Amino acid sequence: MTPEQITLVQTSYEGLGPRLPDLTARFYQELFRRDPGLRPLFTTDMAEQQVRFSLKLTQLVQAIGSLDELLVHTRALGARHVGYGVRAVDYPTVGAALLDALAAVLGDDFDAETRQAWVLAYNLMAETMLAGAAAARPVGG
Amino acid sequence: MLSAVTGTLQRWPIVGRRAELEVFERVLDSVEQKGLVIYGRAGVGKTRLADECRQQAAAAGHPTERIAGSRTAALLPLGAVAALLPRGAGWPDADGTAGIVALFEQARQFLLQRHGGRRLVTVADDMALLDAASLALLGYLAAHGTVFLIATVRTGEPVPDLVTGLWRDGLLERIDLADLSRVHLDTLLHLALGGPVEAGAEQEIWEVTAGNPMYVRELVLGGLESGALVERSGVWHLEGRLPSTSRLLDLVEQRIGQLSAEARSVVELLSLCQPVELGYLESIAPAGVLESLERAGLVMITLPDQAVRLAHPMHARVVRAAIPQSRARATLLAQASRLEAALTAQGPSGGSGPPSAATSAAAASAALRIALWRLDAGGQPDPDVLIRGAHLARYAHDFRVVRRLIEAVPGDRLDAVGALLLGEALYELGEFRDADRVLARGQQQPSTEQVALRLAVTRAKNAQWGLCEPEAALVINGAARAVITSRPLAEELIADEASVLTFSGHPDRALIVLDRITGGDRRTRVVRAIASAPALAMAGWTAQAIAAAEEGRADHAALGEELAIAHPAMHVVNLVFALTEAGRLAEAEQLARAGTETVAGSRVPVAQIFFAANLGRIATLQGRATTARRYYAEAAGLADANRFAGPRRLALSGLAVACAMLGDAAAAAQALAERAAGPPFGFREPEQHLADAWTALASGQPAEAAEWLNEAAALAAATGHRTAEAWLLHDLVRITGQDATARLLELADACDSPLVRARARHALAVRARSAPELAAAADDFEALGAMLLAAEAAAGAAEAYSRAGDPRAAAAALRRSNVLAATCEGASTPGLVHADTAVPLSGREREIVLLAAKGLASKDIAERLYLSVRTVNNHLQHAYAKLGVGSRAGLAQALGSER
């Protein structure tokens, strides 16, 4: 990512303002539409889940300018997701749902450049989460 | 510069491969799955992914191992997998009698014990470059669940049979690796450099590498070292220019070129002799050199075995190519001496007390590596190691390697066993004159009786099948019988004499010789079965032939792999032939097809050729002329490619017959011309003359055809080849109507074959012009699946009925003949067409007549068949003439029950 792309991700996220709950609601809607099989992985109350998700996403977006800081969050987050039953093959689905939700809520502000910046940002988060997941997962019996 | 990124470079990040790693975890958890194959282009990250899998497995407590193929390691059998063998194993006995399977089993037990029954997770990097024996061992261990295989195979390299076999059975998971997407490249750069990268740098790296991870790594490391990539205020910039070329070799060379002299000599040593013990390298290189090489990502140190390797196979290839030949030789020889000295110091039993598993494995590999280095350096390796290595290569049917290894043994050290191995390899590689020379020299060396026997048997086989000189084979066999008199070896030589006789066209003499064998050990029984099954089948004693082939197969399976003996699949070939002679055509076909699948892909061309030729022969008897032509052409091509002159002759003869049956005289003549270019071949020679006869017939020379058939039948009679004599005489009846009944009846009595019996009955019916008997002969042939012969007999019955004034029965017989002929794929033989009586309807005529008989008007028939009304009427007129009717009402009557 270029410094400009990092800025673009952060400013577009801030631009959501009070629409952040719309984003998270839309995100889960898109996620379950794309893969209904993921729904059983979420055992807690969905309202609470949405709040947790937006808090975590905010943390990640704020940390993305510093790799060391980002890794602290994503590694732990990835390790926890192993326990939830999330697999590497699920990550692209999550990314697509997030982009759909951003496009729906941001509307015209979500232009091609912003979209590309988010694609790269999500991939960076996903890959570092997966590295954390791999370290946490016991292999073979 | 380097220190700025040391932290990240110690573990170059892995990006875009997590789904693949999860596949590995899943497969490793499964008991049924035996491993994983990683396919992809050079530099795509196969080695990296395989090593990552191995590390994950190790972290979870699995025992792991790593072996790597290379162009040099491929030379010495089992050289690459020595770490999987117990000490002292890896070697069959000097004369190769100790079973290799026993060695594999020993390795399995050794690993089971060493790892407490846990699967050894084994990376086989660049697997296609492993020698055949190593592949066979890995296949054995994987199939038994002793190792879990992680193999890498580069796109474009041949995929080892082991991999395709296991993969086809669903026992291996396959992963296809592709280059990184641009998004993944961006993430990789971000992680590798530890922060954002300015747009121009990312753009340029993408353009140069197109996402190839190896290129990316070389570019980034090279850029860091040269100072082209720099960090300012937390952002990475490209200040200088990256190397202008995208060629990987240049990149690697540039990085190596910047090393200090000490570091470079370490890298060179590794490229020639890796892996090298960490302790030794520390003793020869100044402090810090290894660390800096590791930090620069050029070498990799694995701690469990304290070994150092270059980080990527590509590095080894590049560095090696740049070392002057003289220096490479000096290094290899010096390392060989060093390792040898260390081995001697350790002593043959590894000192006092039982050796640890690790030291015994190291000792086992050391002898191989020493030999390999000396061979590579053009020096003189230990001849014993070479000969033992050749045994292993021979087990894997890797005759090129056998030849290379034995030819490196100095002439005065080449004993009888070495000569046997080399002679056999030369025979298999089609160098028949050289094979004879080497084997003859081996016969002059002192040897055990057993080795002397095998030299004689192999030399006789070479004389017969390679040089096509069966008389010479008999002389070689006779000389050996004069010297080798103790049983069971003497009996094996008798069996071998019978084999020469059988396969040079003397089944009668072979059977007499075989009577001299009283009991024999298992090996003798196997050799006897190879000779006796075809001889019995040719004599027409098919039940005994079938039993002999089946016993031979069972005995061979119990015997295991041995030197100087035919491939086990040859018993199946014999069984196919015996079943065919017994008239059990469908069974023979099924077995031959199964056999073809078994030997396909393995290195047994002679079995492949014989299966294809037998399938052609079966199709010929079934009347499926086009299928016969296809199989025979395939057999001829295979025989040509593998320089089997004898089987080639059989295949081309069959091809000519099939072409002639199809009426293609030119193609038949072409096959005969090709056949004439090769030496004569006595095996089933009378049958080969069917080709001459049928080609003459197709060229419009029936008298010449009859002459060939009579002559060949006389040859068959003189050599006791009864089934061929019956075939030839029956064809004489079919083609010329000449009477051969008396002899055919004798043959039917002497044989137990229903096919021979049906031929005799047909001949008798033709002579008697008996319509019911001809119809009965058609029944016999049809029951055997010989459709063309059945169609001809039915056509003969039609003629006879017609002559007897029974047009109704004649028409019915003719219809039957047409139906049978329709399965014959376009065969057109004299027996199907009789000028003096109603000609069978053509396919089109038949189609139209059936519709007309149902009451359809010509216009409706024309519409239905997309023909003009005029064409339909023309066909109808021809059909009326042939059937002797004048109207549609007559048609209906003539077709009788068919309505």
Interface residues (C-beta under 8 A of the other chain):
Chain A: M1 T2 P3 E4 Q5 I6 G65 S66 L67 D68 R87 A88 V89 Y91 V119 L120 N123 L124 E127 T128 L130 A131 A133 A134 R137 P138 V139 G140 G141
Chain B: P13 I14 V15 G16 R18 A19 L21 E22 E25 L28 D29 Q56 A57 A59 A60 H62 V183 H184 D186 T187 H190 L191 G194 G195 P196 V197 E198 A199 E202 V235
